[in-house]
């Protein structure tokens, strides 16, 4: 894979562009920032995100258009100087003010500039307390442009002016010599920067000079034998020296306190970001565990939206999914919206079957890309009037909507917005929501696959059960009826849902061993002989044997044993193993009652069906010896309530 061209690599941090934009808004208010960013191929949320980087091509187009709009060919240097102004919230001030003195700031220039640019390497050499040499070596020839050299000079001026605010107001910039320039044939850009000494530096020199002078004066008095003046001179010298020491110490402390204050602000910002990152990590982990724990679509979406509400700082959130026909988006889950707003959402029709539609949700779904809007008025051209009306109805200020995608297919939309939080939404917010949307997409696809697998499994069971019942028209539907009664009994005694589902499978397949019973015996109209009955009895063991070869897992591993034991009796006289009482699995006892009831209430070759009341009486008669008494009463209760009998 070929590397991308140099001009297309991310080289310049968004904070550089942010300084330009702040300057333009302050001094060139007529400049249309939205149009400027669009021309440069930039987004407002990218500029606001301090983790975003722009390419050389984007920087070039931004500068070119900004010069056209302002008519100022030196705006690059002006932007560098602006970073030092008190009204600027520039990242450079934040970094540099944490140091004490311009000399120290230039001393770590190679580290600080790495946070802003990747196009060049900066090296600093201290010449004196107020003079440094800066060497800038391009990473690649021909990449940077002359205006970036001017911006560097403004940057260096700003570093000095930060520590001399009074000089900044007086426009007393440091002296910068630029003897070698890559745009004038040089291999590097070399700068010599000299600035006026700080108040503390001057005081320190005055202190040192004064103390040295006082020492010479007192030494001269001693050499001249002027003892009468020595005591007074020493006392005065000591007082003056102490005053100068205190003045220098206070000046140094003032500078130190100012530096600590800025360092504290920077640390608080860093801690806030760490807390945000930690919270996002917890949320991602929580969502990951949630989507892995649920297989039902409703459970997945409800739990994801609850985690978003708890962990994210967005005021509201929405999840839409496409309907089966993919003609419209339907609201599935939300938080932060009142009843009236939810009613408004329910009435809205988010159509997907109109390719020319400009609705932001439809576009995000169709184009499979996220949208971030911080200023609705600035997006009037890119958003449909319907989207703008919708946003105003819901009092939306800033919002993000991300497509929910899995394996290249759009499934829905995840949206979040702010109404109270004044922090602008940035690219990292969009990336976070895209990550959540991706997890939702994967979990929904897995849920659909599991659901499809369950449907196929159930249909296969129905076919297998029907294939046995279909051998005789009189027994058609027997397995399904037994399953219905068994599930009714399970619910009557309050068994867990997963156990009920296992019983459903076992009941459907309880007679599968009859596949080996000859038709002349299975369909015989008269009473079976002893030998024929022994052959029929083999179907129970055959059922357990055949189903035992199926790879049932988890709770379903009980299916073969339960299905094969449905002819066991409470008194131990049943078959195939002669189990007794509690030795018989609960599921097998449930199926036994259901099988007996269905058999006596259905027509057979050798008899007519019994009326329900007589069947109930027969069930109770068989309780204790053949059938479990508690389960008999549970079946009678279920049937009576369901079919309004007795």
PALODREN-537929 format. One record per residue (C-alpha): residue in one letter; x, y, z; chain. Coordinates in steps of 0.1 Angstrom, whole numbers. Layout:
BEGIN
['A' [X Y Z] 'A'] ...
END
This chain:
BEGIN
['X' [0 0 0] 'A'] ['X' [15 34 -11] 'A'] ['X' [17 61 16] 'A'] ['X' [-5 91 12] 'A'] ['X' [11 122 -4] 'A'] ['X' [28 146 21] 'A'] ['X' [2 173 16] 'A'] ['X' [-26 149 25] 'A'] ['X' [-10 138 59] 'A'] ['X' [-24 152 92] 'A'] ['X' [4 176 102] 'A'] ['X' [-11 206 120] 'A'] ['X' [-31 206 152] 'A'] ['X' [-65 222 152] 'A'] ['X' [-54 247 178] 'A'] ['X' [-34 265 152] 'A'] ['X' [-65 271 131] 'A'] ['X' [-85 280 163] 'A'] ['X' [-61 309 169] 'A'] ['X' [-67 322 133] 'A'] ['X' [-105 319 137] 'A'] ['X' [-105 337 171] 'A'] ['X' [-84 365 156] 'A'] ['X' [-107 368 126] 'A'] ['X' [-138 370 148] 'A'] ['X' [-123 397 169] 'A'] ['X' [-107 419 143] 'A'] ['X' [-124 409 111] 'A'] ['X' [-160 403 121] 'A'] ['X' [-172 405 85] 'A'] ['X' [-154 372 76] 'A'] ['X' [-178 343 71] 'A'] ['X' [-161 316 92] 'A'] ['X' [-185 289 78] 'A'] ['X' [-176 297 42] 'A'] ['X' [-139 299 51] 'A'] ['X' [-139 265 67] 'A'] ['X' [-159 250 39] 'A'] ['X' [-134 263 13] 'A'] ['X' [-106 247 33] 'A'] ['X' [-124 214 37] 'A'] ['X' [-127 218 74] 'A'] ['X' [-155 214 99] 'A'] ['X' [-162 235 129] 'A'] ['X' [-162 206 153] 'A'] ['X' [-128 195 139] 'A'] ['X' [-114 229 149] 'A'] ['X' [-130 227 183] 'A'] ['X' [-115 193 189] 'A'] ['X' [-79 197 202] 'A'] ['X' [-71 161 192] 'A'] ['X' [-78 168 155] 'A'] ['X' [-50 174 129] 'A'] ['X' [-52 191 95] 'A'] ['X' [-33 185 63] 'A'] ['X' [-9 208 45] 'A'] ['X' [-34 212 17] 'A'] ['X' [-62 222 41] 'A'] ['X' [-39 247 58] 'A'] ['X' [-29 262 25] 'A'] ['X' [-65 266 13] 'A'] ['X' [-75 281 47] 'A'] ['X' [-47 307 46] 'A'] ['X' [-53 315 9] 'A'] ['X' [-90 322 15] 'A'] ['X' [-84 341 47] 'A'] ['X' [-60 364 30] 'A'] ['X' [-85 371 3] 'A'] ['X' [-113 378 28] 'A'] ['X' [-92 400 51] 'A'] ['X' [-69 416 26] 'A'] ['X' [-41 411 51] 'A'] ['X' [-11 392 36] 'A'] ['X' [6 392 70] 'A'] ['X' [-23 377 90] 'A'] ['X' [-2 345 96] 'A'] ['X' [22 365 118] 'A'] ['X' [-6 385 133] 'A'] ['X' [-23 352 144] 'A'] ['X' [9 341 161] 'A'] ['X' [11 373 180] 'A'] ['X' [-26 371 189] 'A'] ['X' [-20 339 208] 'A'] ['X' [-3 360 235] 'A'] ['X' [-31 384 240] 'A'] ['X' [-52 383 272] 'A'] ['X' [-84 379 253] 'A'] ['X' [-71 348 235] 'A'] ['X' [-77 314 250] 'A'] ['X' [-50 300 229] 'A'] ['X' [-35 266 238] 'A'] ['X' [0 281 235] 'A'] ['X' [-7 305 265] 'A'] ['X' [-19 275 284] 'A'] ['X' [14 256 278] 'A'] ['X' [38 285 281] 'A'] ['X' [23 302 311] 'A'] ['X' [30 271 331] 'A'] ['X' [67 279 329] 'A'] ['X' [87 307 345] 'A'] ['X' [103 330 320] 'A'] ['X' [107 331 282] 'A'] ['X' [141 314 284] 'A'] ['X' [126 283 300] 'A'] ['X' [97 283 275] 'A'] ['X' [121 283 246] 'A'] ['X' [142 256 263] 'A'] ['X' [114 231 259] 'A'] ['X' [103 244 225] 'A'] ['X' [110 211 208] 'A'] ['X' [84 194 231] 'A'] ['X' [57 221 230] 'A'] ['X' [58 225 193] 'A'] ['X' [53 187 188] 'A'] ['X' [18 193 202] 'A'] ['X' [10 217 173] 'A'] ['X' [30 206 143] 'A'] ['X' [45 175 128] 'A'] ['X' [60 191 97] 'A'] ['X' [92 204 113] 'A'] ['X' [116 197 141] 'A'] ['X' [124 226 165] 'A'] ['X' [157 229 184] 'A'] ['X' [166 256 209] 'A'] ['X' [200 268 221] 'A'] ['X' [203 293 250] 'A'] ['X' [228 321 244] 'A'] ['X' [220 342 274] 'A'] ['X' [192 348 299] 'A'] ['X' [174 369 273] 'A'] ['X' [186 355 240] 'A'] ['X' [181 321 222] 'A'] ['X' [188 305 189] 'A'] ['X' [160 285 173] 'A'] ['X' [166 261 144] 'A'] ['X' [136 247 125] 'A'] ['X' [143 217 102] 'A'] ['X' [116 206 78] 'A'] ['X' [107 169 79] 'A'] ['X' [103 170 41] 'A'] ['X' [115 196 16] 'A'] ['X' [89 216 -3] 'A'] ['X' [61 209 21] 'A'] ['X' [57 241 41] 'A'] ['X' [49 275 27] 'A'] ['X' [64 309 34] 'A'] ['X' [34 321 54] 'A'] ['X' [43 293 80] 'A'] ['X' [77 309 85] 'A'] ['X' [59 342 93] 'A'] ['X' [36 323 117] 'A'] ['X' [66 309 135] 'A'] ['X' [80 344 140] 'A'] ['X' [47 355 154] 'A'] ['X' [47 324 176] 'A'] ['X' [82 333 189] 'A'] ['X' [71 369 195] 'A'] ['X' [40 356 214] 'A'] ['X' [62 334 237] 'A'] ['X' [81 365 248] 'A'] ['X' [50 387 251] 'A'] ['X' [32 362 273] 'A'] ['X' [57 370 301] 'A'] ['X' [56 408 294] 'A'] ['X' [19 418 291] 'A'] ['X' [28 455 294] 'A'] ['X' [51 452 264] 'A'] ['X' [23 434 245] 'A'] ['X' [0 464 249] 'A'] ['X' [28 487 238] 'A'] ['X' [37 465 208] 'A'] ['X' [73 462 220] 'A'] ['X' [81 430 203] 'A'] ['X' [113 411 208] 'A'] ['X' [141 415 183] 'A'] ['X' [141 385 159] 'A'] ['X' [169 380 135] 'A'] ['X' [164 355 106] 'A'] ['X' [197 350 89] 'A'] ['X' [189 316 73] 'A'] ['X' [156 306 57] 'A'] ['X' [145 275 38] 'A'] ['X' [124 298 15] 'A'] ['X' [156 317 5] 'A'] ['X' [179 289 -2] 'A'] ['X' [187 278 33] 'A'] ['X' [186 242 46] 'A'] ['X' [169 253 78] 'A'] ['X' [151 283 92] 'A'] ['X' [174 298 119] 'A'] ['X' [162 325 143] 'A'] ['X' [180 346 169] 'A'] ['X' [155 360 195] 'A'] ['X' [165 387 219] 'A'] ['X' [141 403 244] 'A'] ['X' [142 428 273] 'A'] ['X' [150 413 306] 'A'] ['X' [122 406 330] 'A'] ['X' [115 427 361] 'A'] ['X' [129 399 382] 'A'] ['X' [161 397 361] 'A'] ['X' [167 434 364] 'A'] ['X' [161 434 402] 'A'] ['X' [184 404 405] 'A'] ['X' [212 422 387] 'A'] ['X' [206 454 407] 'A'] ['X' [207 433 439] 'A'] ['X' [239 415 430] 'A'] ['X' [256 448 418] 'A'] ['X' [245 467 449] 'A'] ['X' [257 440 473] 'A'] ['X' [290 439 456] 'A'] ['X' [293 477 456] 'A'] ['X' [284 479 493] 'A'] ['X' [310 452 501] 'A'] ['X' [337 473 483] 'A'] ['X' [326 504 502] 'A'] ['X' [328 488 536] 'A'] ['X' [361 471 527] 'A'] ['X' [375 506 517] 'A'] ['X' [364 521 551] 'A'] ['X' [382 493 568] 'A'] ['X' [414 498 547] 'A'] ['X' [412 536 553] 'A'] ['X' [407 531 591] 'A'] ['X' [374 550 591] 'A'] ['X' [361 530 621] 'A'] ['X' [338 558 632] 'A'] ['X' [316 553 600] 'A'] ['X' [320 516 598] 'A'] ['X' [291 506 621] 'A'] ['X' [267 529 604] 'A'] ['X' [278 518 570] 'A'] ['X' [275 481 578] 'A'] ['X' [240 486 592] 'A'] ['X' [229 506 562] 'A'] ['X' [244 481 538] 'A'] ['X' [227 452 556] 'A'] ['X' [193 469 555] 'A'] ['X' [197 478 518] 'A'] ['X' [208 443 509] 'A'] ['X' [179 428 528] 'A'] ['X' [155 451 511] 'A'] ['X' [168 441 477] 'A'] ['X' [168 404 486] 'A'] ['X' [132 407 498] 'A'] ['X' [122 426 466] 'A'] ['X' [138 399 444] 'A'] ['X' [123 372 464] 'A'] ['X' [88 388 462] 'A'] ['X' [92 392 425] 'A'] ['X' [103 356 420] 'A'] ['X' [74 345 442] 'A'] ['X' [49 365 422] 'A'] ['X' [61 350 390] 'A'] ['X' [61 315 406] 'A'] ['X' [25 321 419] 'A'] ['X' [13 332 384] 'A'] ['X' [30 302 369] 'A'] ['X' [14 279 395] 'A'] ['X' [-20 294 389] 'A'] ['X' [-17 287 351] 'A'] ['X' [-3 252 359] 'A'] ['X' [-33 246 382] 'A'] ['X' [-57 256 354] 'A'] ['X' [-39 233 329] 'A'] ['X' [-39 204 355] 'A'] ['X' [-76 209 361] 'A'] ['X' [-83 208 324] 'A'] ['X' [-62 177 322] 'A'] ['X' [-80 161 351] 'A'] ['X' [-114 169 336] 'A'] ['X' [-103 152 304] 'A'] ['X' [-90 122 323] 'A'] ['X' [-123 119 341] 'A'] ['X' [-141 121 307] 'A'] ['X' [-119 95 292] 'A'] ['X' [-123 72 323] 'A'] ['X' [-161 77 322] 'A'] ['X' [-162 69 285] 'A'] ['X' [-141 38 291] 'A'] ['X' [-165 26 318] 'A'] ['X' [-194 33 295] 'A'] ['X' [-179 14 266] 'A'] ['X' [-171 -16 289] 'A'] ['X' [-206 -14 303] 'A'] ['X' [-223 -13 269] 'A'] ['X' [-201 -41 257] 'A'] ['X' [-212 -63 287] 'A'] ['X' [-248 -53 282] 'A'] ['X' [-250 -61 245] 'A'] ['X' [-234 -94 252] 'A'] ['X' [-258 -103 280] 'A'] ['X' [-290 -98 260] 'A'] ['X' [-303 -113 228] 'A'] ['X' [-336 -95 225] 'A'] ['X' [-336 -63 205] 'A'] ['X' [-358 -45 231] 'A'] ['X' [-335 -55 260] 'A'] ['X' [-304 -44 241] 'A'] ['X' [-317 -9 232] 'A'] ['X' [-333 -2 266] 'A'] ['X' [-301 -10 284] 'A'] ['X' [-278 8 260] 'A'] ['X' [-300 40 263] 'A'] ['X' [-299 38 301] 'A'] ['X' [-261 35 301] 'A'] ['X' [-259 65 278] 'A'] ['X' [-281 85 301] 'A'] ['X' [-260 76 331] 'A'] ['X' [-225 79 316] 'A'] ['X' [-227 106 289] 'A'] ['X' [-229 143 294] 'A'] ['X' [-254 148 265] 'A'] ['X' [-288 159 277] 'A'] ['X' [-308 136 254] 'A'] ['X' [-305 106 233] 'A'] ['X' [-325 87 206] 'A'] ['X' [-322 53 188] 'A'] ['X' [-341 49 156] 'A'] ['X' [-343 16 136] 'A'] ['X' [-354 11 100] 'A'] ['X' [-387 -8 96] 'A'] ['X' [-386 -42 78] 'A'] ['X' [-393 -26 44] 'A'] ['X' [-366 1 50] 'A'] ['X' [-391 28 41] 'A'] ['X' [-389 48 73] 'A'] ['X' [-371 52 106] 'A'] ['X' [-390 43 138] 'A'] ['X' [-382 55 173] 'A'] ['X' [-371 25 195] 'A'] ['X' [-356 40 227] 'A'] ['X' [-348 75 241] 'A'] ['X' [-339 95 272] 'A'] ['X' [-342 131 283] 'A'] ['X' [-374 139 263] 'A'] ['X' [-407 149 278] 'A'] ['X' [-441 134 269] 'A'] ['X' [-449 162 245] 'A'] ['X' [-416 159 227] 'A'] ['X' [-419 121 225] 'A'] ['X' [-454 127 210] 'A'] ['X' [-439 150 185] 'A'] ['X' [-413 124 176] 'A'] ['X' [-439 97 172] 'A'] ['X' [-459 119 148] 'A'] ['X' [-428 127 127] 'A'] ['X' [-423 105 96] 'A'] ['X' [-386 99 89] 'A'] ['X' [-388 85 53] 'A'] ['X' [-360 65 38] 'A'] ['X' [-376 58 4] 'A'] ['X' [-369 92 -10] 'A'] ['X' [-333 94 -24] 'A'] ['X' [-334 132 -28] 'A'] ['X' [-346 138 8] 'A'] ['X' [-323 163 27] 'A'] ['X' [-334 153 62] 'A'] ['X' [-303 148 83] 'A'] ['X' [-315 115 97] 'A'] ['X' [-323 101 63] 'A'] ['X' [-290 114 49] 'A'] ['X' [-270 99 78] 'A'] ['X' [-287 65 71] 'A'] ['X' [-284 67 33] 'A'] ['X' [-249 81 31] 'A'] ['X' [-236 60 61] 'A'] ['X' [-219 90 76] 'A'] ['X' [-223 110 109] 'A'] ['X' [-235 146 111] 'A'] ['X' [-225 171 138] 'A'] ['X' [-242 204 140] 'A'] ['X' [-233 231 166] 'A'] ['X' [-250 260 150] 'A'] ['X' [-283 253 133] 'A'] ['X' [-284 287 116] 'A'] ['X' [-251 280 100] 'A'] ['X' [-264 248 86] 'A'] ['X' [-295 262 69] 'A'] ['X' [-281 254 34] 'A'] ['X' [-271 218 42] 'A'] ['X' [-302 208 62] 'A'] ['X' [-337 206 50] 'A'] ['X' [-363 230 62] 'A'] ['X' [-381 201 77] 'A'] ['X' [-350 191 97] 'A'] ['X' [-346 227 110] 'A'] ['X' [-383 228 120] 'A'] ['X' [-379 195 137] 'A'] ['X' [-348 207 156] 'A'] ['X' [-365 239 167] 'A'] ['X' [-397 221 179] 'A'] ['X' [-375 199 201] 'A'] ['X' [-354 229 212] 'A'] ['X' [-322 213 199] 'A'] ['X' [-290 235 200] 'A'] ['X' [-263 211 191] 'A'] ['X' [-267 175 180] 'A'] ['X' [-249 145 165] 'A'] ['X' [-265 117 146] 'A'] ['X' [-246 86 136] 'A'] ['X' [-257 57 114] 'A'] ['X' [-260 23 130] 'A'] ['X' [-242 0 106] 'A'] ['X' [-232 -36 105] 'A'] ['X' [-214 -54 77] 'A'] ['X' [-220 -24 54] 'A'] ['X' [-257 -23 59] 'A'] ['X' [-275 6 76] 'A'] ['X' [-298 -4 104] 'A'] ['X' [-308 28 121] 'A'] ['X' [-296 60 137] 'A'] ['X' [-281 69 171] 'A'] ['X' [-286 106 180] 'A'] ['X' [-276 128 209] 'A'] ['X' [-280 165 216] 'A'] ['X' [-275 192 242] 'A'] ['X' [-298 218 255] 'A'] ['X' [-281 228 288] 'A'] ['X' [-245 220 283] 'A'] ['X' [-228 249 265] 'A'] ['X' [-197 230 256] 'A'] ['X' [-195 227 218] 'A'] ['X' [-198 191 205] 'A'] ['X' [-165 181 188] 'A'] ['X' [-151 153 167] 'A'] ['X' [-142 131 197] 'A'] ['X' [-179 132 207] 'A'] ['X' [-188 120 172] 'A'] ['X' [-162 93 173] 'A'] ['X' [-175 81 207] 'A'] ['X' [-211 79 194] 'A'] ['X' [-199 62 163] 'A'] ['X' [-183 35 184] 'A'] ['X' [-215 30 204] 'A'] ['X' [-235 29 172] 'A'] ['X' [-211 2 159] 'A'] ['X' [-216 -19 190] 'A'] ['X' [-254 -15 187] 'A'] ['X' [-252 -26 151] 'A'] ['X' [-232 -57 159] 'A'] ['X' [-255 -67 188] 'A'] ['X' [-286 -61 167] 'A'] ['X' [-273 -82 139] 'A'] ['X' [-263 -110 164] 'A'] ['X' [-298 -107 179] 'A'] ['X' [-314 -111 144] 'A'] ['X' [-291 -141 137] 'A'] ['X' [-300 -157 170] 'A'] ['X' [-337 -150 164] 'A'] ['X' [-335 -165 129] 'A'] ['X' [-317 -195 143] 'A'] ['X' [-343 -199 170] 'A'] ['X' [-371 -197 144] 'A'] ['X' [-354 -223 122] 'A'] ['X' [-348 -245 152] 'A'] ['X' [-385 -243 163] 'A'] ['X' [-397 -249 128] 'A'] ['X' [-374 -279 125] 'A'] ['X' [-389 -293 158] 'A'] ['X' [-424 -287 145] 'A'] ['X' [-415 -307 113] 'A'] ['X' [-400 -335 133] 'A'] ['X' [-429 -338 156] 'A'] ['X' [-454 -336 127] 'A'] ['X' [-435 -362 108] 'A'] ['X' [-443 -388 136] 'A'] ['X' [-479 -376 141] 'A'] ['X' [-486 -376 104] 'A'] ['X' [-481 -414 102] 'A'] ['X' [-516 -417 115] 'A'] ['X' [-544 -392 108] 'A'] ['X' [-559 -399 142] 'A'] ['X' [-527 -388 160] 'A'] ['X' [-521 -357 139] 'A'] ['X' [-514 -328 162] 'A'] ['X' [-508 -350 192] 'A'] ['X' [-473 -336 200] 'A'] ['X' [-484 -300 196] 'A'] ['X' [-514 -306 220] 'A'] ['X' [-491 -323 245] 'A'] ['X' [-467 -294 243] 'A'] ['X' [-495 -269 248] 'A'] ['X' [-507 -287 280] 'A'] ['X' [-472 -291 293] 'A'] ['X' [-464 -254 289] 'A'] ['X' [-497 -245 305] 'A'] ['X' [-488 -267 335] 'A'] ['X' [-453 -252 337] 'A'] ['X' [-467 -217 339] 'A'] ['X' [-493 -228 364] 'A'] ['X' [-467 -239 389] 'A'] ['X' [-444 -209 381] 'A'] ['X' [-414 -226 364] 'A'] ['X' [-387 -203 349] 'A'] ['X' [-389 -193 312] 'A'] ['X' [-358 -212 301] 'A'] ['X' [-370 -244 318] 'A'] ['X' [-404 -239 301] 'A'] ['X' [-386 -236 267] 'A'] ['X' [-367 -268 274] 'A'] ['X' [-400 -286 283] 'A'] ['X' [-415 -273 250] 'A'] ['X' [-387 -290 230] 'A'] ['X' [-389 -323 250] 'A'] ['X' [-427 -324 247] 'A'] ['X' [-426 -318 209] 'A'] ['X' [-402 -347 205] 'A'] ['X' [-414 -370 233] 'A'] ['X' [-428 -396 208] 'A'] ['X' [-400 -394 182] 'A'] ['X' [-389 -430 190] 'A'] ['X' [-421 -442 174] 'A'] ['X' [-404 -438 141] 'A'] ['X' [-392 -473 146] 'A'] ['X' [-426 -488 154] 'A'] ['X' [-442 -506 124] 'A'] ['X' [-474 -491 110] 'A'] ['X' [-494 -523 114] 'A'] ['X' [-488 -520 152] 'A'] ['X' [-490 -482 155] 'A'] ['X' [-523 -480 135] 'A'] ['X' [-539 -513 149] 'A'] ['X' [-576 -507 156] 'A'] ['X' [-579 -535 181] 'A'] ['X' [-561 -542 214] 'A'] ['X' [-524 -548 211] 'A'] ['X' [-510 -582 220] 'A'] ['X' [-484 -585 248] 'A'] ['X' [-456 -588 222] 'A'] ['X' [-469 -558 202] 'A'] ['X' [-472 -537 233] 'A'] ['X' [-436 -545 242] 'A'] ['X' [-425 -532 208] 'A'] ['X' [-445 -500 213] 'A'] ['X' [-429 -496 248] 'A'] ['X' [-395 -495 231] 'A'] ['X' [-403 -461 216] 'A'] ['X' [-395 -443 249] 'A'] ['X' [-359 -457 251] 'A'] ['X' [-355 -451 214] 'A'] ['X' [-366 -414 219] 'A'] ['X' [-339 -409 245] 'A'] ['X' [-313 -427 224] 'A'] ['X' [-321 -407 192] 'A'] ['X' [-323 -374 209] 'A'] ['X' [-291 -382 228] 'A'] ['X' [-272 -379 195] 'A'] ['X' [-284 -343 191] 'A'] ['X' [-259 -317 203] 'A'] ['X' [-282 -301 229] 'A'] ['X' [-264 -276 251] 'A'] ['X' [-271 -259 284] 'A'] ['X' [-305 -266 299] 'A'] ['X' [-315 -283 267] 'A'] ['X' [-291 -312 275] 'A'] ['X' [-320 -325 297] 'A'] ['X' [-342 -330 267] 'A'] ['X' [-333 -366 259] 'A'] ['X' [-337 -378 294] 'A'] ['X' [-370 -360 300] 'A'] ['X' [-385 -370 267] 'A'] ['X' [-375 -406 272] 'A'] ['X' [-390 -408 307] 'A'] ['X' [-426 -396 299] 'A'] ['X' [-439 -432 304] 'A'] ['X' [-424 -436 339] 'A'] ['X' [-450 -439 367] 'A'] ['X' [-450 -425 402] 'A'] ['X' [-453 -460 417] 'A'] ['X' [-424 -473 397] 'A'] ['X' [-444 -495 374] 'A'] ['X' [-436 -474 343] 'A'] ['X' [-410 -479 316] 'A'] ['X' [-383 -479 302] 'A'] ['X' [-364 -478 336] 'A'] ['X' [-390 -482 362] 'A'] ['X' [-382 -449 379] 'A'] ['X' [-403 -440 410] 'A'] ['X' [-416 -408 425] 'A'] ['X' [-390 -380 426] 'A'] ['X' [-366 -402 407] 'A'] ['X' [-386 -392 376] 'A'] ['X' [-375 -358 362] 'A'] ['X' [-400 -330 368] 'A'] ['X' [-403 -324 331] 'A'] ['X' [-410 -360 324] 'A'] ['X' [-438 -360 350] 'A'] ['X' [-453 -328 334] 'A'] ['X' [-453 -344 300] 'A'] ['X' [-467 -377 314] 'A'] ['X' [-498 -358 327] 'A'] ['X' [-502 -338 295] 'A'] ['X' [-497 -370 273] 'A'] ['X' [-523 -389 293] 'A'] ['X' [-548 -361 291] 'A'] ['X' [-544 -356 254] 'A'] ['X' [-547 -393 247] 'A'] ['X' [-580 -398 266] 'A'] ['X' [-595 -367 251] 'A'] ['X' [-586 -376 215] 'A'] ['X' [-601 -402 192] 'A'] ['X' [-581 -434 188] 'A'] ['X' [-585 -465 166] 'A'] ['X' [-596 -485 196] 'A'] ['X' [-619 -460 214] 'A'] ['X' [-637 -426 212] 'A'] ['X' [-626 -395 231] 'A'] ['X' [-637 -390 267] 'A'] ['X' [-656 -358 277] 'A'] ['X' [-634 -333 295] 'A'] ['X' [-651 -338 329] 'A'] ['X' [-646 -376 327] 'A'] ['X' [-610 -371 316] 'A'] ['X' [-604 -349 347] 'A'] ['X' [-619 -376 369] 'A'] ['X' [-597 -402 353] 'A'] ['X' [-566 -380 358] 'A'] ['X' [-574 -377 395] 'A'] ['X' [-580 -414 397] 'A'] ['X' [-545 -420 383] 'A'] ['X' [-530 -395 407] 'A'] ['X' [-504 -409 431] 'A'] ['X' [-500 -443 413] 'A'] ['X' [-494 -433 377] 'A'] ['X' [-494 -395 377] 'A'] ['X' [-480 -367 400] 'A'] ['X' [-511 -354 419] 'A'] ['X' [-498 -318 421] 'A'] ['X' [-492 -317 384] 'A'] ['X' [-526 -332 376] 'A'] ['X' [-543 -304 396] 'A'] ['X' [-521 -278 378] 'A'] ['X' [-532 -291 344] 'A'] ['X' [-568 -292 354] 'A'] ['X' [-566 -256 367] 'A'] ['X' [-548 -244 335] 'A'] ['X' [-573 -261 312] 'A'] ['X' [-604 -250 331] 'A'] ['X' [-593 -214 331] 'A'] ['X' [-581 -214 295] 'A'] ['X' [-611 -233 280] 'A'] ['X' [-636 -221 307] 'A'] ['X' [-644 -256 318] 'A'] ['X' [-658 -268 351] 'A'] 
END
